[in-house]
Amino acid sequence: MKQAGWVCLGLWLFAEAFWLSLDGHWAAAWVQGRLAPLAAPMGLKVEGVETRLFGFKVAQLEVSDPLLSSLGTVQNLELSFAPWNLLLGRIGIAAELFQGELKGYGNWVTGFVSLEGQGVRINLSPWLRGKGVILSNPALEVRLETQVWGRPQGSFGVKLVDLTLGGNGAQLGLDLPSTRLDSVETQLKWAGEQWEVAGVTQGDLNLQLGGTVLLNPNRPFGSVLNLRLTGMVKPEYEQALGFLSSLLEGYKNPQGRISVELTGTVSQPELKRI
């Protein structure tokens, strides 16, 4: 009897999905009508919704935020599921993101979301290029794993490859050299109010960042910092810094390595050599 019940449920789910796929125009209009009011407050515009046998597809997702919209639009966002995954609350996610790929899944039963983006060319942004911030062609990798509800916990990682920061310090009255970085990796892990921070850069700046941040939900600027930055700067790059290189000397240990500690709170940070 129990097995027959599972079979009937599976057949019913299949029939519902198949019916939606047949009456695609009505289903797509219904989905788009429900998504539009939800997306608008977040600065999102949804266009070209199409239903699938198991899931639906959004042809284009536009972001109205000035910075994000300058990066481009999300193309061909697909949410897919199958009856056996639907019973587990699992939905697959795939999209074309700024000439890159975004993939992952969400589970509304456990509230867990896992996303990974690769090959995202953020240098396509005319806004960023106009600022002279990024001059090369870095490929961005993003990883996100998080608990949507329950105890807040998860991790977020970003990796940039082949990055050049433009030496445009005119607005600051400085003549800064271009900074070449072969890779930049950062990772955040959180469990409740405790955040772990880690970062590594390789290139003109070979630095390692690590430590914790204890968040204060009521007073964000009162969050407690306990971070440590160590590493070295390439000699030729340090020479190109001009008088700024003298500032670096104040944060070097006897071995000639940068070694500083950032403590205190966000509103009153304390930076000292260690």
URMO-V106735 format. One line per field, one symbol per residue. ss: DSSP state (2 for helix, 1 for strand, 0 for the rest). A space follows every 10 residues. Layout:
ss->???
This chain:
ss->0222222222 2222222222 2202222222 2222222222 0001111111 1100111111 1110022222 2001111111 0022220001 1111111001 1111111000 0111111111 0222022222 0001000011 1111111000 0011111111 1111100002 2200000011 1111111111 1001111111 1110111111 1111000002 2201111111 1110222222 0002222220 0100000111 1111100011 1110
